[in-house]
């Protein structure tokens, strides 16, 4: 696994983790790639100059609609922190 993917995963698991798959400090082994496609899409959005707000909204929509978790009170804060961390990698 590349260093970038490791750093991307760290941001996703540390800052986002909407379905709570992290077991203590580490993600569960069987779920390690659960968020990869979403986080990589955010990286792609940022690299292509999409507005940060669009990337934040994307993560919020994945969480509330795709994962069917509905609106969570801390969703915007977690999505914002995650996108800000991913900006450094884009």
Secondary structure as GFF3:
##gff-version 3
##sequence-region A 1 90
A	DSSP	alpha_helix	3	11	.	.	.	ID=ss1
A	DSSP	pi_helix	12	16	.	.	.	ID=ss2
A	DSSP	beta_strand	22	23	.	.	.	ID=ss3
A	DSSP	beta_strand	26	27	.	.	.	ID=ss4
A	DSSP	three_ten_helix	29	31	.	.	.	ID=ss5
A	DSSP	alpha_helix	36	47	.	.	.	ID=ss6
A	DSSP	alpha_helix	52	61	.	.	.	ID=ss7
A	DSSP	pi_helix	62	66	.	.	.	ID=ss8
A	DSSP	alpha_helix	75	87	.	.	.	ID=ss9
###
